[in-house]
Amino acid sequence: MILRYAHVLSLCYVFTTCLANTETHLVKIPQFYNIPTSHRQLQTHEQIINLNLTHSVVLNHPIETIEDQLSPRNEQALVWNIVCVPYDTIAQPRKTLLFHLGDPNMQNGDLYFIKLCWPATSPYEFRISHEYIKTHELLGPEEGRSAELDLYLRVDYRFFGVALDPQRVLKRDDSLEFLFYIEKMPVNWLPIPLEMYDLIVYLADIAILIFTQFSLIKHILGL
């Protein structure tokens, strides 16, 4: 009995440590949107470019497709979705991080599923939205930066934690780490996250197997 209770407690501990908060957002490319061609080639060696004290931008965040989901995953691909930004948990400013949606295969009517995950033990609030911004107004009119309206995902975040010992817990040079996924949906009328497609395929195979072998299953079960 003691071992059973210990097993249950260990499972509860693992479950609570794996909990994560999730914020999601859907973006559908309007039919009237004039998709720029130059923005698709934006490249930078810096993952995050600081515009000022409160705003930063990411130009080359990866976009996952159904082909990526069905192919074997590698550790490097998972690392690309990790975003780490410095944060002052003492001043607790409201900050904004812009992600450039630069899909080289973007078409009008495409649907994108955005997902942000962070630990449940981290007292941060997030809000995801999207807006149209001219990249050359953000970073300057350099070569390759579009003068047209580019699509950006906007992530507003802020720390709201309260510590019993602020001097020990809160820091000027703290950091915030979260997972940020941009997923392109295979069809624009079915907003299902890509990680669910493996389960859907599995359930479809089970349903086909049961349907085609229904008489045999009844005979085996004696029904």
Residue frames relative to the residue before (quaternion, step in Angstrom):
aa qw qx qy qz dx dy dz
M 1.0000 0.0000 0.0000 0.0000 0.00 0.00 0.00
I 0.6488 0.5140 -0.3137 0.4652 3.57 0.99 -0.86
L 0.6444 0.5182 -0.3199 0.4624 3.56 1.01 -0.84
R 0.6301 0.5358 -0.3353 0.4511 3.59 1.05 -0.76
Y 0.6644 0.4905 -0.3022 0.4761 3.57 0.93 -0.88
A 0.6362 0.5244 -0.3283 0.4609 3.57 1.01 -0.78
H 0.6403 0.5213 -0.3220 0.4632 3.57 1.05 -0.79
V 0.6507 0.5137 -0.3106 0.4650 3.58 0.98 -0.86
L 0.6581 0.5095 -0.3074 0.4613 3.57 0.97 -0.87
S 0.6479 0.5131 -0.3237 0.4606 3.58 1.00 -0.78
L 0.6369 0.5168 -0.3231 0.4722 3.57 1.04 -0.77
C 0.6404 0.5159 -0.3210 0.4698 3.59 1.00 -0.80
Y 0.6439 0.5194 -0.3290 0.4554 3.58 0.99 -0.76
V 0.6561 0.5014 -0.3079 0.4726 3.57 0.94 -0.93
F 0.6480 0.5327 -0.3202 0.4402 3.59 0.97 -0.86
T 0.6896 0.4768 -0.2910 0.4609 3.60 0.89 -0.90
T 0.6610 0.5020 -0.3222 0.4552 3.59 1.03 -0.68
C 0.6874 0.4711 -0.2793 0.4771 3.59 1.19 -0.50
L 0.4667 0.6859 -0.4484 0.3327 3.57 1.24 -0.12
A 0.0137 0.7888 -0.6140 0.0242 3.54 -1.07 0.71
N 0.4291 -0.6579 0.5547 0.2747 3.52 -1.21 0.62
T 0.1051 -0.7987 0.5916 0.0328 3.56 -1.07 0.72
E 0.0738 -0.7555 0.6504 0.0251 3.53 -1.04 0.92
T 0.0879 -0.8221 0.5623 0.0124 3.59 -0.80 0.98
H 0.0477 -0.7819 0.6215 0.0020 3.53 -1.29 0.44
L 0.2193 -0.7653 0.5931 0.1203 3.57 -1.09 0.77
V 0.0622 -0.7813 0.6208 0.0166 3.55 -1.01 0.87
K 0.0565 -0.7773 0.6263 0.0189 3.57 -0.79 1.04
I 0.4231 -0.7152 0.4986 0.2468 3.55 -0.76 1.09
P 0.4100 -0.7337 0.4799 0.2518 3.63 -0.59 1.09
Q 0.5715 -0.6062 0.4378 0.3380 3.54 -1.18 0.63
F 0.7074 0.4550 -0.2610 0.4738 3.58 1.10 -0.64
Y 0.5053 0.6622 -0.4260 0.3531 3.62 1.26 -0.06
N 0.3058 -0.7427 0.5737 0.1607 3.55 -0.84 1.05
I 0.2547 -0.8085 0.5140 0.1315 3.58 -0.12 1.32
P 0.3649 -0.7351 0.5225 0.2312 3.62 -0.60 1.07
T 0.3781 -0.7247 0.5304 0.2247 3.57 -1.13 0.63
S 0.6551 0.5388 -0.3252 0.4181 3.58 1.04 -0.69
H 0.6310 0.5701 -0.3526 0.3906 3.60 1.04 -0.69
R 0.5822 0.6160 -0.3805 0.3699 3.57 1.14 -0.43
Q 0.7107 0.4528 -0.2556 0.4738 3.59 1.18 -0.44
L 0.3387 0.7606 -0.5002 0.2377 3.60 1.21 0.25
Q 0.0238 0.7916 -0.6083 0.0522 3.55 -0.84 1.00
T 0.0649 0.7798 -0.6213 0.0410 3.54 -1.15 0.63
H 0.4239 -0.6905 0.5219 0.2666 3.57 -1.11 0.65
E 0.6444 0.4785 -0.3203 0.5032 3.59 1.22 -0.25
Q 0.4242 -0.7029 0.5033 0.2695 3.54 -0.83 0.94
I 0.7943 0.1144 -0.0328 0.5957 3.56 0.94 -0.93
I 0.1548 -0.7750 0.6092 0.0659 3.57 -0.86 1.03
N 0.2956 -0.7652 0.5503 0.1555 3.57 -0.69 1.10
L 0.2626 -0.7745 0.5605 0.1303 3.56 -0.74 1.10
N 0.7552 -0.1463 0.1156 0.6283 3.56 1.08 -0.82
L 0.7761 -0.3541 0.2297 0.4686 3.59 -1.19 -0.31
T 0.7882 0.3244 -0.1612 0.4975 3.61 1.09 -0.55
H 0.7641 0.3377 -0.1796 0.5196 3.62 1.14 -0.46
S 0.0002 -0.7698 0.6375 -0.0316 3.54 -1.07 0.91
V 0.2023 -0.7838 0.5786 0.0993 3.57 -1.25 0.40
V 0.1661 -0.7426 0.6421 0.0929 3.54 -1.21 0.72
L 0.2374 -0.8263 0.5007 0.1009 3.58 -0.61 1.14
N 0.8166 0.2785 -0.0983 0.4960 3.59 1.04 -0.64
H 0.2089 0.7874 -0.5537 0.1726 3.59 0.91 0.80
P 0.5141 -0.6789 0.4220 0.3110 3.63 -0.88 0.89
I 0.2275 -0.7397 0.6207 0.1258 3.53 -1.25 0.65
E 0.2623 -0.7875 0.5417 0.1325 3.57 -0.63 1.12
T 0.1596 -0.7633 0.6207 0.0809 3.54 -1.20 0.72
I 0.6919 -0.4543 0.3430 0.4440 3.58 -1.27 0.10
E 0.6011 0.5564 -0.3642 0.4431 3.61 1.10 -0.59
D 0.6382 0.5144 -0.3229 0.4731 3.59 1.05 -0.75
Q 0.6652 0.5217 -0.3037 0.4394 3.56 0.99 -0.84
L 0.7259 0.4387 -0.2434 0.4706 3.59 0.96 -0.83
S 0.6392 0.5004 -0.3329 0.4798 3.59 1.20 -0.33
P 0.6362 -0.5302 0.3795 0.4124 3.63 -1.17 0.47
R 0.3637 -0.7478 0.5188 0.1983 3.56 -0.87 1.01
N 0.1976 -0.7523 0.6131 0.1380 3.54 -1.19 0.59
E 0.6483 -0.5591 0.3586 0.3723 3.54 -1.21 0.57
Q 0.6167 0.5653 -0.3528 0.4192 3.58 1.04 -0.72
A 0.6331 0.5346 -0.3297 0.4525 3.59 1.04 -0.79
L 0.6491 0.5036 -0.3198 0.4719 3.59 1.05 -0.70
V 0.6321 0.5386 -0.3330 0.4466 3.59 1.03 -0.75
W 0.6109 0.5850 -0.3539 0.3992 3.60 1.03 -0.73
N 0.6844 0.4867 -0.2886 0.4598 3.59 1.13 -0.55
I 0.5511 0.5959 -0.4007 0.4251 3.59 1.27 -0.03
V 0.0894 -0.7823 0.6162 0.0186 3.55 -0.86 1.03
C 0.0236 -0.7936 0.6077 -0.0214 3.55 -0.84 1.02
V 0.0015 0.8075 -0.5870 0.0577 3.57 -0.68 1.11
P 0.4831 -0.6423 0.4968 0.3275 3.62 -1.07 0.62
Y 0.0122 0.8023 -0.5962 0.0277 3.55 -1.10 0.67
D 0.3368 -0.7203 0.5806 0.1752 3.54 -1.13 0.83
T 0.1858 -0.8221 0.5314 0.0857 3.58 -0.18 1.28
I 0.5642 0.5675 -0.3993 0.4475 3.61 1.26 -0.03
A 0.7349 0.3855 -0.2205 0.5125 3.59 0.84 -1.00
Q 0.1522 -0.8427 0.4988 0.1336 3.60 1.21 -0.63
P 0.1403 0.8139 -0.5522 0.1137 3.62 0.68 1.02
R 0.4457 -0.6296 0.5486 0.3223 3.57 -1.27 0.34
K 0.0769 -0.8270 0.5568 -0.0120 3.56 -0.65 1.13
T 0.2349 -0.7624 0.5921 0.1137 3.54 -1.31 0.45
L 0.0794 -0.7733 0.6286 0.0220 3.54 -0.99 0.95
L 0.1833 -0.7995 0.5684 0.0637 3.57 -0.70 1.14
F 0.1394 -0.7774 0.6105 0.0593 3.56 -0.93 0.97
H 0.3355 -0.7482 0.5400 0.1899 3.55 -0.67 1.13
L 0.2616 -0.7614 0.5754 0.1439 3.59 -0.76 1.06
G 0.1143 0.8341 -0.5233 0.1318 3.55 0.23 1.31
D 0.0759 0.8078 -0.5743 0.1089 3.57 0.41 1.23
P 0.3752 -0.7514 0.4889 0.2358 3.64 -0.57 1.06
N 0.7242 0.3926 -0.2319 0.5174 3.58 1.25 -0.40
M 0.2983 0.7869 -0.4957 0.2145 3.58 1.21 0.39
Q 0.0096 -0.7746 0.6321 -0.0190 3.53 -1.07 0.89
N 0.6129 -0.5394 0.4216 0.3946 3.55 -1.22 0.44
G 0.7590 0.3317 -0.2713 0.4901 3.54 -0.88 0.99
D 0.4822 0.6636 -0.4442 0.3603 3.62 1.23 -0.17
L 0.2410 -0.7651 0.5861 0.1144 3.54 -1.15 0.74
Y 0.1017 -0.7922 0.6015 0.0177 3.55 -0.92 1.01
F 0.2162 -0.7590 0.6058 0.1013 3.52 -0.99 0.97
I 0.1395 -0.8051 0.5756 0.0310 3.56 -0.64 1.18
K 0.0068 0.8067 -0.5893 0.0431 3.56 -0.85 0.97
L 0.0753 -0.7788 0.6227 0.0018 3.54 -0.96 1.00
C 0.0420 -0.8079 0.5875 -0.0202 3.57 -0.77 1.06
W 0.0693 0.7777 -0.6227 0.0517 3.54 -1.03 0.80
P 0.6526 -0.5507 0.3361 0.3973 3.63 -1.10 0.61
A 0.5331 -0.6457 0.4495 0.3111 3.53 -1.05 0.81
T 0.6554 0.5145 -0.3109 0.4573 3.58 1.19 -0.43
S 0.6052 0.5405 -0.3626 0.4583 3.61 1.26 -0.04
P 0.2794 -0.8014 0.5060 0.1538 3.63 -0.44 1.16
Y 0.3267 0.7116 -0.5492 0.2918 3.56 0.35 1.28
E 0.2180 -0.7385 0.6176 0.1603 3.53 -1.22 0.54
F 0.1313 -0.7976 0.5880 0.0304 3.55 -0.99 0.93
R 0.0384 -0.7585 0.6494 0.0387 3.51 -1.28 0.53
I 0.1521 -0.7982 0.5805 0.0524 3.56 -0.76 1.11
S 0.1065 0.7560 -0.6401 0.0859 3.54 -1.02 0.89
H 0.2669 -0.7455 0.5709 0.2168 3.58 -1.24 -0.19
E 0.0125 -0.7896 0.6131 -0.0193 3.52 -1.19 0.58
Y 0.4313 -0.6856 0.5305 0.2499 3.54 -1.31 0.40
I 0.0251 0.8045 -0.5850 0.0996 3.55 -0.67 1.20
K 0.4086 -0.6650 0.5619 0.2742 3.55 -1.16 0.61
T 0.4376 -0.7381 0.4503 0.2469 3.55 -0.53 1.20
H 0.6595 0.5182 -0.3303 0.4329 3.60 0.94 -0.76
E 0.6093 0.5278 -0.3614 0.4686 3.60 1.23 -0.32
L 0.6443 0.5048 -0.3175 0.4788 3.57 1.20 -0.49
L 0.8423 0.2155 -0.0456 0.4919 3.55 0.76 -1.11
G 0.6147 -0.5366 0.3653 0.4481 3.57 1.24 -0.14
P 0.5375 -0.6697 0.4203 0.2931 3.60 -1.11 0.69
E 0.1765 0.7907 -0.5642 0.1590 3.59 0.58 1.12
E 0.6877 -0.4849 0.3425 0.4179 3.55 -1.29 0.31
G 0.7899 0.2975 -0.2371 0.4809 3.55 -0.92 0.94
R 0.6367 0.5046 -0.3391 0.4744 3.57 1.25 -0.16
S 0.4301 -0.7605 0.4354 0.2169 3.50 -0.59 1.23
A 0.3274 -0.7094 0.5892 0.2058 3.52 -1.19 0.70
E 0.5702 0.5657 -0.3836 0.4558 3.56 1.32 0.05
L 0.6358 -0.5284 0.3967 0.3988 3.54 -1.32 0.09
D 0.1474 -0.7753 0.6117 0.0547 3.55 -0.73 1.15
L 0.4444 -0.6821 0.5146 0.2692 3.54 -1.20 0.55
Y 0.0380 -0.7970 0.6023 -0.0246 3.56 -0.82 1.08
L 0.3206 -0.6934 0.6118 0.2051 3.52 -1.17 0.73
R 0.1922 -0.8048 0.5574 0.0681 3.54 -0.75 1.07
V 0.0682 -0.7823 0.6191 0.0067 3.56 -0.83 1.07
D 0.1016 -0.7756 0.6226 0.0223 3.57 -0.59 1.20
Y 0.0535 0.8140 -0.5737 0.0739 3.59 -0.81 0.95
R 0.0002 -0.7889 0.6133 -0.0399 3.50 -1.25 0.59
F 0.4011 -0.6917 0.5545 0.2308 3.55 -1.11 0.78
F 0.0322 -0.8207 0.5704 0.0048 3.59 -0.88 0.88
G 0.3741 0.7595 -0.4637 0.2612 3.59 1.21 0.42
V 0.2053 -0.7397 0.6285 0.1248 3.52 -1.31 0.53
A 0.1654 -0.8126 0.5562 0.0543 3.59 -0.73 1.06
L 0.4971 -0.6418 0.4948 0.3101 3.56 -1.12 0.70
D 0.7672 0.1651 -0.0961 0.6123 3.56 1.16 -0.63
P 0.1851 -0.8435 0.4934 0.1036 3.63 0.32 1.23
Q 0.6465 0.5447 -0.3340 0.4169 3.59 0.97 -0.77
R 0.7097 0.4399 -0.2567 0.4868 3.57 1.11 -0.61
V 0.7498 0.4154 -0.2119 0.4694 3.58 1.00 -0.84
L 0.7469 0.3919 -0.2218 0.4892 3.60 0.81 -0.98
K 0.0985 -0.8147 0.5715 -0.0032 3.56 -1.04 0.88
R 0.5096 -0.6238 0.5006 0.3170 3.54 -1.20 0.56
D 0.7826 0.2931 -0.1330 0.5328 3.56 1.05 -0.83
D 0.2278 0.7782 -0.5445 0.2146 3.56 0.94 0.90
S 0.2548 -0.7613 0.5727 0.1659 3.59 -1.28 0.09
L 0.2530 -0.7393 0.6093 0.1350 3.50 -1.29 0.53
E 0.0555 -0.7973 0.6010 -0.0052 3.56 -0.85 1.01
F 0.1183 0.7851 -0.5994 0.1023 3.56 -0.91 0.94
L 0.4510 -0.6548 0.5349 0.2860 3.54 -1.34 0.23
F 0.0485 -0.7997 0.5984 -0.0133 3.56 -0.87 0.97
Y 0.0640 -0.8163 0.5736 -0.0241 3.55 -0.58 1.23
I 0.0961 -0.7358 0.6675 0.0618 3.53 -1.10 0.85
E 0.0063 -0.8256 0.5615 -0.0548 3.58 -0.42 1.23
K 0.2709 -0.7504 0.5848 0.1464 3.54 -0.87 1.00
M 0.3712 -0.7573 0.4980 0.2017 3.55 -0.61 1.16
P 0.5255 -0.6460 0.4466 0.3272 3.63 -0.97 0.79
V 0.7714 0.1131 -0.0663 0.6227 3.58 1.13 -0.69
N 0.4508 -0.7382 0.4420 0.2376 3.57 -0.96 0.83
W 0.6632 0.4846 -0.3188 0.4731 3.61 1.25 0.12
L 0.7189 0.3738 -0.2367 0.5362 3.61 1.28 0.05
P 0.0998 -0.8445 0.5250 0.0367 3.62 0.08 1.27
I 0.2403 0.7560 -0.5615 0.2356 3.57 0.45 1.27
P 0.5022 -0.6578 0.4568 0.3263 3.64 -0.78 0.92
L 0.5980 -0.6135 0.3820 0.3467 3.56 -1.03 0.79
E 0.6393 0.5491 -0.3464 0.4121 3.60 1.00 -0.70
M 0.6146 0.5495 -0.3476 0.4466 3.60 1.26 -0.25
Y 0.5457 0.6558 -0.4020 0.3324 3.60 1.15 -0.38
D 0.5873 0.5555 -0.3722 0.4560 3.61 1.08 -0.58
L 0.6626 0.4941 -0.2974 0.4779 3.58 0.98 -0.86
I 0.6382 0.5289 -0.3283 0.4529 3.57 1.00 -0.82
V 0.6518 0.5050 -0.3086 0.4743 3.58 0.97 -0.87
Y 0.6435 0.5260 -0.3159 0.4576 3.58 1.01 -0.83
L 0.6771 0.4829 -0.2898 0.4737 3.58 0.89 -0.93
A 0.6291 0.5256 -0.3366 0.4633 3.58 1.05 -0.72
D 0.6445 0.5109 -0.3220 0.4689 3.62 0.99 -0.78
I 0.6430 0.5136 -0.3203 0.4692 3.58 0.99 -0.83
A 0.6554 0.5106 -0.3157 0.4584 3.59 0.96 -0.88
I 0.6510 0.5030 -0.3191 0.4705 3.61 0.96 -0.81
L 0.6465 0.5223 -0.3194 0.4551 3.58 0.98 -0.85
I 0.6708 0.4871 -0.3001 0.4719 3.60 0.90 -0.89
F 0.6657 0.5134 -0.3098 0.4442 3.59 0.94 -0.85
T 0.7233 0.4419 -0.2559 0.4648 3.58 0.90 -0.91
Q 0.7707 0.3049 -0.1698 0.5330 3.58 1.13 -0.58
F 0.2289 0.8252 -0.4948 0.1474 3.57 1.18 0.52
S 0.6637 0.5064 -0.3115 0.4540 3.60 0.91 -0.89
L 0.6526 0.5064 -0.3192 0.4645 3.59 0.99 -0.79
I 0.6442 0.5119 -0.3230 0.4675 3.58 0.98 -0.79
K 0.6349 0.5156 -0.3346 0.4681 3.60 1.00 -0.74
H 0.6525 0.5123 -0.3187 0.4586 3.58 0.98 -0.81
I 0.6601 0.5090 -0.3113 0.4564 3.59 0.96 -0.85
L 0.7229 0.4270 -0.2376 0.4885 3.57 0.98 -0.87
G 0.4317 -0.7266 0.4410 0.3021 3.56 1.27 -0.16
L 0.3829 0.7253 -0.4835 0.3059 3.56 1.07 0.72
